[in-house]
Amino acid sequence: MKREELKKYYTDAKPIPMDDETIKRLRPLVDAEGEWTGDVPLTREEAVYDIDCFFDLLKYCYAGYNYYADKIDFAQAKTDVLAALPEDGITAVQVKDAIYYTLNPHINDTHFAFQCGGWNSFKKSCNAWFTGLTVEECEDGYKVIRKETGDVNVGHIFTAEETEGHRFETFPNANGAKRYYIGVLSAEQPETLEIGGFTLPLHLCRLTSFREAKGEGAWSRWTWSGLPLVEHVSYGNSEVAHTREAFQLTEDADPFREFGEKMSKEPVFLWSLLGNSGGNSVYPQTFVEALNDHAVWESDCAILDNPLLDKESEEKVSKICVYSGETIDHSQAKYEGRAFVFQNKGVASSAEAAISYARSLKNVCFVGTSTAGCGQFGDLRKYRLPNSGIYFVMGYKVFNENGFEEGVGFMPDYWLDVNDVWGVCEETENFIRAMHYDLRPGDWGIQLKNHISDDVERLARDIKEYATRADLDEDQKAELLRLSDRIRDDVEAAMK
C-alpha cells in the first residue's frame, strides 16, 4: 500500500475499547493448540456463534482489517455468510466454505488461510503472460525481432500506443537498443492478447515457477560461466538446520555471513533466490551485512496490540503501534562490485525481504520475473473456532514498503522468459559481463573483445615477467614463454 494509506488506516487509527465479555470469549481462540479433527455437524446456534467469533477475531486480530474496512462491508458480509448456510444439517466445512467464498473476492492476502477441510488461501497471484514476441525499440515504434507462434512476421512494427502496457523489458541488444517481451500482467489465466489487429496466444512466463537448485540444502556456492554464484534456496529454520547438520557445521559457523564475506571480495557475483519461499529474514540480512556493511529493509511496520494478542496485558483496549523503518544510505554501502539478483514468482515473504536488503547495494540488478508479493500482512497467529474446530492463520502486523502490492510483488529490472536460467544463455552471459565491465550502449561485442584482449595481454605480460625474474632453469623459462604466447593466440582465435 502507499504511505498515505498506511497513515490513514493505521497511524491515524483510534484505539477501540474492549469489554470483559469479548476478551473472555475470544482469548482461548488465539494461538489455539491441536489439529483439525474432521468435519462435524453443527446446530444453527453453534454455527452463528462461530461466525460471530470469526468476525470479531478479524476486527481485533487481523492486520488487514483496517485496510479492508472501507472496501468491505463486514456487517453485510456476515449476513451473506449466514444466508449461505442451510436452515439445518449444517457442518463445519459448510461454515468454513461460506466464510471463505464470501470474503475471498475482496481480500488479497497470501498468508491468510484456512487450514482445515482443504487449504483455502486468500492469495491472488498476478503473473506475467507472454506472446512469444520479442520487439526492439526503433524509430517508428517497436520492431519484432523474434517470434514463436502467431501470424505476426519478424520485422513487423508495432506503434508505441499499440504496445502500451504490454512491454516487459528484457536485455538490450549489443548496441544498447531496448528490447521487450510482449505480454500482459494478470491475476487471471488469459489465453490470448489482442494487439495491433492480431490475436496472439499467451503462455505463462517460463521462469515463473523455476526451482531447480544446483547445490544441495538451503544454500550453496558454485560457479556459472566463470562467475561466482550464491544460491539461497530456503530461509526456513528447519531447512537451514538440516543443511547445517548435513555439512557438519559447528554451532559458531555462520554460512550466510561467510558467503557474504567471500562475495565482498568479488568484483561481480550472482545471487539466486529462485523458488525461495521465505522463512527467517535474519539470514539474508546477515548475508548482506557481511557483504556490504549496510543492510536495510525499507519497511514501515504497524502492529496490533490488545489483550487477545498479548494475554499478559490488562489493558482493555485494542490499539495500533506504527514504527517507521530505516532508509537506505548508499554512502554507507561498502561493496563496490556489482550484484545480479535472480528472482521469480516463487520468491516470497522473507525471501522478498532479501530483495529489499539487496537494494542496500550501490550496484545491483534484478533479473527474472516479478516476485510472489507475499508479506503485506504477516507474523502469523493461529486461531480455532470453538464449536466447529475450524483453524485459520492470519497476520497481526503490517509490513509496508511504499508501493508494494500483495500478489504482484517486486518487478525485475530485466525479465527472462526461459525454462532453465542456468542453461546456456548467451544473451544473459553477455549482458552480465558487459555490466561487469561497465560498458555503455554501443557495440558490446567489440567492447567485450577489447576488454578481454586487454586482460589477456596483462596476463601474458605477467607470465613473461615472472619467467624472467623467477629462479627457474632455462627450459622452465622457455616453457612459460611458450605458454604466454599460446594463451594469447588461443584467445584471439576463439574471439574471431
C-alpha positions in Angstrom: 0.0 0.0 0.0 1.0 3.6 -0.3 2.4 5.6 2.6 -0.7 7.8 2.7 -2.8 4.7 3.1 -0.7 3.4 6.0 -1.2 6.8 7.7 -4.9 6.8 7.0 -5.7 3.2 8.1 -3.1 2.7 10.8 -1.1 5.7 12.1 -4.3 7.8 12.5 -6.5 4.8 13.7 -8.2 5.4 17.0 -8.0 2.9 19.9 -11.0 0.6 20.3 -12.3 -0.1 23.8 -12.8 -3.8 24.6 -15.2 -5.2 27.3 -14.5 -8.1 29.6 -17.0 -10.4 27.9 -15.3 -10.0 24.5 -11.9 -10.6 26.0 -13.0 -13.7 27.9 -14.8 -15.2 24.9 -12.1 -14.7 22.3 -8.8 -15.2 24.3 -9.0 -19.0 24.3 -9.3 -19.0 20.5 -5.9 -17.2 19.9 -2.8 -19.4 19.5 -5.1 -22.4 19.8 -3.4 -25.9 20.2 -4.4 -29.1 18.4 -5.2 -30.0 14.9 -8.3 -30.3 12.7 -10.3 -33.3 13.8 -12.6 -33.5 10.8 -16.0 -32.3 9.7 -18.6 -32.2 12.4 -22.4 -31.4 12.4 -23.5 -28.1 14.0 -26.7 -26.6 15.2 -27.6 -23.3 13.7 -26.9 -21.6 17.0 -23.4 -23.1 17.2 -22.7 -22.0 13.6 -23.9 -18.5 14.3 -21.7 -18.3 17.4 -18.6 -19.4 15.5 -19.3 -16.9 12.7 -19.7 -14.1 15.3 -16.4 -15.2 16.8 -14.7 -15.2 13.4 -15.7 -11.6 12.5 -14.7 -10.4 16.0 -11.3 -12.0 15.6 -11.0 -10.3 12.3 -11.7 -6.9 13.9 -9.2 -7.3 16.7 -6.5 -9.6 15.4 -6.3 -9.2 11.6 -3.7 -6.7 10.4 -5.6 -6.2 7.2 -9.0 -5.3 8.9 -8.5 -1.5 8.9 -7.2 -1.6 5.3 -10.2 -3.5 4.0 -12.8 -1.9 6.3 -13.8 0.8 3.8 -13.6 -1.7 0.9 -15.7 -4.4 2.5 -19.0 -4.0 4.5 -18.1 -6.6 7.1 -21.6 -6.4 8.7 -23.2 -7.3 5.3 -20.5 -9.9 4.7 -21.6 -11.6 8.0 -25.2 -11.5 6.8 -24.2 -13.1 3.5 -22.3 -15.9 5.3 -25.4 -16.7 7.3 -27.6 -16.6 4.3 -25.3 -19.1 2.5 -26.0 -21.8 5.2 -28.9 -24.2 5.1 -31.5 -24.0 7.8 -30.5 -27.3 9.3 -27.9 -30.1 8.6 -25.1 -27.5 8.9 -21.5 -28.8 9.0 -18.2 -27.2 10.0 -16.9 -27.4 6.4 -20.0 -25.6 5.2 -19.4 -22.8 7.7 -15.7 -22.5 6.6 -16.7 -22.5 2.9 -19.4 -19.9 3.4 -16.9 -17.6 5.1 -14.2 -18.2 2.6 -16.2 -17.8 -0.6 -17.9 -14.7 0.8 -14.7 -12.9 1.6 -12.3 -14.3 -1.0 -13.3 -11.9 -3.8 -12.5 -8.9 -1.7 -9.3 -9.9 0.3 -5.9 -10.4 -1.2 -3.6 -11.8 1.4 -1.2 -14.7 0.7 -0.6 -15.5 4.4 -4.3 -15.5 5.4 -5.6 -19.1 5.0 -8.0 -21.8 6.4 -6.1 -24.9 7.3 -8.9 -27.4 7.7 -11.2 -29.3 5.3 -8.9 -28.3 2.5 -6.4 -25.5 2.3 -8.2 -22.2 1.4 -5.9 -19.2 0.9 -6.9 -15.6 0.2 -3.9 -15.4 -2.2 -4.3 -13.6 -5.5 -1.2 -14.1 -7.7 -0.6 -11.7 -10.5 1.6 -13.4 -13.2 3.2 -12.4 -16.5 1.9 -14.0 -19.6 3.9 -13.6 -22.8 3.1 -13.9 -26.5 6.4 -15.3 -27.6 7.2 -12.0 -29.4 10.4 -10.0 -28.7 10.4 -6.5 -30.0 13.2 -3.9 -30.3 12.8 -0.2 -29.9 13.2 1.6 -33.3 12.5 5.0 -34.8 8.9 4.1 -35.8 8.0 2.1 -32.7 8.8 -1.5 -31.8 10.1 -3.9 -34.4 9.5 -7.7 -34.0 12.9 -9.4 -33.9 11.8 -12.8 -32.6 8.6 -14.8 -32.7 7.4 -18.3 -31.6 3.8 -18.6 -32.8 1.1 -16.4 -34.3 0.6 -14.5 -37.5 3.0 -11.7 -36.8 6.1 -11.7 -39.0 9.6 -10.8 -37.9 10.2 -7.2 -39.0 6.6 -6.1 -38.3 6.5 -2.8 -36.4 4.0 -2.1 -33.6 3.3 1.5 -32.6 4.0 2.8 -29.0 0.3 3.1 -28.5 -0.4 -0.5 -29.5 2.2 -1.9 -27.1 1.5 0.5 -24.2 1.1 -1.6 -21.0 2.2 -4.7 -22.8 6.0 -4.2 -22.9 8.2 -6.1 -20.4 11.9 -5.0 -20.7 14.5 -7.7 -21.3 18.2 -7.4 -22.1 19.0 -4.8 -24.7 20.9 -5.6 -27.9 24.6 -5.1 -28.4 24.1 -1.5 -29.5 22.1 -0.6 -26.4 18.7 -0.6 -28.1 16.0 -1.6 -25.7 14.2 -4.9 -26.1 10.9 -6.1 -24.7 8.7 -9.2 -24.4 5.1 -8.5 -25.4 2.6 -9.8 -22.9 0.2 -8.9 -20.0 0.3 -8.9 -16.2 -2.8 -10.6 -14.9 -4.3 -12.4 -11.9 -6.5 -14.4 -14.3 -5.3 -17.0 -16.8 -5.7 -15.2 -20.2 -5.4 -17.3 -23.3 -4.9 -14.6 -25.9 -3.8 -11.0 -26.3 -5.4 -8.6 -28.8 -2.8 -6.2 -30.0 -2.4 -4.2 -33.2 -5.1 -6.2 -35.1 -3.5 -9.6 -34.1 -4.8 -12.2 -31.7 -1.8 -13.8 -30.1 -1.7 -16.9 -27.9 -0.2 -16.4 -24.4 1.9 -18.6 -22.2 2.9 -18.2 -18.6 6.4 -16.8 -18.2 8.6 -19.8 -18.2 10.7 -18.8 -15.3 7.7 -18.3 -13.0 7.9 -21.5 -11.0 11.6 -22.5 -11.8 13.2 -24.1 -8.8 16.0 -26.5 -9.8 18.7 -25.9 -7.3 22.3 -26.8 -8.4 23.5 -27.2 -4.9 22.2 -29.3 -2.0 20.5 -27.8 1.0 19.2 -24.4 2.0 22.3 -22.7 0.4 25.2 -23.4 -1.9 28.0 -21.6 -3.7 29.2 -22.5 -7.2 30.3 -21.0 -10.5 28.2 -20.2 -13.5 30.0 -19.5 -16.7 33.1 -18.5 -14.8 31.1 -16.1 -12.5 30.7 -16.7 -8.7 27.1 -17.6 -7.8 25.5 -17.8 -4.3 22.2 -19.8 -4.2 19.8 -19.3 -1.3 17.1 -22.0 -1.7 15.3 -21.5 1.6 15.3 -19.4 4.7 13.2 -21.8 6.7 14.7 -22.5 10.1 14.2 -26.3 9.7 15.8 -26.4 6.2 18.7 -24.3 7.4 19.2 -26.6 10.5 19.1 -29.7 8.3 21.7 -28.2 5.9 24.0 -27.3 8.8 23.7 -30.8 10.1 24.4 -32.3 6.7 27.5 -30.1 6.3 28.5 -30.9 9.9 28.9 -27.2 10.8 29.8 -26.2 14.3 27.4 -24.0 16.3 29.5 -20.9 15.8 29.7 -21.3 12.0 27.5 -18.8 10.1 27.4 -19.8 6.4 25.4 -16.7 5.4 28.0 -14.4 6.9 30.8 -16.5 5.4 29.3 -16.3 1.9 28.7 -12.6 2.3 32.4 -12.0 3.3 33.6 -14.1 0.4 31.4 -12.3 -2.2 32.6 -8.9 -0.8 36.0 -9.7 -2.4 34.4 -10.4 -5.8 34.0 -7.6 -8.4 30.8 -9.3 -9.7 28.6 -12.1 -8.4 25.2 -13.7 -9.0 22.7 -14.2 -6.1 19.9 -16.7 -6.9 16.7 -16.5 -4.8 14.7 -18.6 -7.4 12.0 -20.6 -5.7 12.9 -19.4 -2.2 9.5 -19.2 -0.3 11.0 -17.5 2.7 11.4 -18.3 6.4 13.6 -16.2 8.7 14.6 -12.8 7.3 17.7 -12.7 9.6 19.5 -15.0 7.1 19.5 -12.6 4.1 20.1 -9.6 6.4 23.3 -11.4 7.7 24.4 -12.1 4.2 24.1 -8.5 3.0 25.6 -7.1 6.2 28.7 -9.2 5.7 28.9 -8.3 2.0 28.1 -4.6 2.3 28.3 -3.4 6.0 24.9 -1.9 5.3 21.7 -3.9 5.1 18.4 -2.0 5.3 14.9 -3.3 4.7 13.0 -0.1 4.0 9.7 -1.0 5.6 7.3 0.7 8.0 5.6 -1.6 10.5 2.2 -1.4 12.1 1.5 -3.9 15.0 -1.9 -4.7 16.6 -1.7 -4.6 20.4 -4.6 -5.8 22.6 -5.3 -8.3 25.4 -6.1 -11.0 22.9 -2.7 -10.9 21.2 -0.9 -10.2 24.4 -2.5 -12.3 27.0 -0.4 -10.8 29.8 -1.9 -7.3 29.1 -4.5 -5.9 31.4 -5.4 -3.0 29.1 -9.0 -3.2 27.8 -8.3 -1.6 24.5 -7.1 -2.5 21.0 -4.6 -0.1 19.5 -2.1 0.0 16.7 1.6 0.9 17.1 3.3 2.2 14.0 7.1 2.2 13.6 9.0 3.9 10.8 11.8 1.8 9.3 15.3 2.9 8.4 16.1 4.3 5.0 18.9 3.1 2.7 22.0 5.3 2.7 24.3 4.2 -0.2 27.1 6.3 1.3 27.3 3.7 4.0 27.5 0.8 1.4 31.0 -0.7 1.3 30.6 -3.2 -1.6 32.0 -1.6 -4.7 31.3 -4.5 -7.1 28.1 -5.4 -8.9 25.5 -8.0 -7.9 22.9 -9.7 -10.1 19.9 -11.0 -8.2 17.8 -13.7 -9.8 14.2 -13.8 -8.8 10.8 -15.3 -9.8 7.3 -15.9 -8.6 8.5 -18.5 -6.1 10.3 -15.7 -4.1 8.0 -14.9 -1.2 7.8 -13.5 2.3 11.3 -13.3 3.9 12.9 -14.0 0.5 11.3 -10.8 -0.7 12.9 -9.2 2.4 16.2 -10.4 0.7 15.2 -8.4 -2.3 14.7 -5.4 -0.1 18.1 -5.8 1.7 19.8 -6.2 -1.8 18.7 -2.7 -2.6 21.2 -1.5 0.0 23.9 -2.3 -2.5 25.2 0.5 -4.7 25.2 -1.5 -7.9 22.6 -4.2 -8.1 20.5 -5.5 -11.0 17.3 -7.7 -10.6 16.7 -10.3 -13.3 13.9 -12.8 -13.8 10.2 -12.3 -13.1 8.1 -10.5 -10.5 8.1 -12.0 -7.0 5.2 -13.5 -5.1 4.0 -10.4 -3.4 3.6 -12.2 0.0 4.1 -10.3 3.2 1.9 -7.1 3.4 0.2 -8.7 6.4 2.4 -11.1 8.4 3.7 -12.6 11.6 1.1 -15.3 11.7 -1.0 -16.4 14.7 -3.3 -19.5 14.7 -7.0 -19.4 15.6 -9.6 -22.0 16.3 -13.3 -21.5 16.3 -14.9 -23.2 19.4 -17.8 -25.3 18.0 -16.7 -26.2 14.5 -12.9 -26.6 15.3 -12.2 -24.5 12.2 -8.5 -23.5 12.1 -7.1 -20.5 10.3 -4.0 -18.3 10.3 -3.6 -14.6 9.7 -1.0 -11.9 10.4 -1.3 -9.2 13.1 1.5 -7.0 11.7 1.6 -4.8 8.6 4.9 -4.7 6.8 4.7 -1.8 4.3 7.1 -0.8 1.6 5.8 2.2 -0.3 4.0 0.9 -3.4 4.4 -2.8 -2.6 1.4 -4.7 -3.8 0.2 -8.0 -2.4 0.2 -10.7 -5.1 2.1 -8.5 -7.5 5.5 -8.3 -5.7 8.8 -6.7 -6.8 9.3 -6.2 -10.5 12.7 -7.2 -12.1 14.9 -4.7 -13.9 15.0 -7.2 -16.8 12.5 -10.0 -17.5 13.6 -13.5 -18.5 11.2 -15.9 -20.3 13.4 -19.0 -20.2 12.8 -22.6 -19.0 16.3 -23.0 -17.4 18.0 -19.9 -16.3 21.3 -21.8 -15.8 21.3 -23.4 -19.2 23.4 -21.9 -22.0 22.0 -18.4 -22.4 24.4 -16.3 -24.4 22.4 -13.1 -24.1 22.3 -13.4 -20.3 26.0 -14.1 -20.0 27.0 -11.3 -22.4 24.7 -8.8 -20.6 26.2 -9.6 -17.2 29.7 -9.4 -18.5 29.0 -6.1 -20.2 27.6 -4.7 -17.0 30.5 -6.1 -15.1 32.9 -4.2 -17.3 30.5 -1.2 -17.0 30.1 -0.9 -20.8 27.9 1.8 -22.2 25.5 1.3 -25.1 27.4 0.7 -28.2 28.8 -2.5 -29.8 29.1 -4.8 -26.8 30.8 -7.4 -28.9 33.7 -5.1 -29.8 33.9 -3.6 -26.4 33.9 -7.0 -24.7 36.6 -8.3 -27.1 38.7 -5.2 -26.3 38.3 -5.7 -22.5 39.1 -9.4 -22.8 42.1 -8.7 -25.1 43.4 -6.2 -22.5 43.0 -8.8 -19.7 44.8 -11.5 -21.8 47.7 -9.1 -22.7 48.1 -8.3 -19.0 48.2 -12.0 -18.1 50.7 -12.8 -20.9 52.9 -9.9 -19.8 52.8 -11.0 -16.1 53.8 -14.6 -17.1 56.7 -13.3 -19.2 57.8 -11.0 -16.3 57.7 -13.9 -13.9 59.7 -16.1 -16.3 62.5 -13.5 -16.4 62.6 -12.9 -12.7 61.9 -16.3 -11.1 64.5 -18.7 -10.1 63.9 -21.1 -13.0 66.2 -23.0 -15.3 66.3 -22.2 -19.0 63.8 -25.0 -20.0 61.2 -23.8 -17.5 61.5 -20.2 -18.6 61.1 -21.3 -22.2 58.0 -23.3 -21.4 56.5 -20.3 -19.6 57.1 -18.0 -22.5 55.6 -20.6 -24.9 52.6 -20.8 -22.6 52.2 -17.0 -22.6 52.1 -16.9 -26.4 49.8 -19.9 -26.6 47.2 -18.3 -24.2 47.2 -15.1 -26.3 46.9 -16.9 -29.6 44.2 -19.3 -28.4 42.0 -16.5 -27.0 42.4 -14.3 -30.1 41.4 -17.3 -32.3 38.4 -18.0 -30.1 37.1 -14.4 -30.4 37.3 -14.2 -34.2 
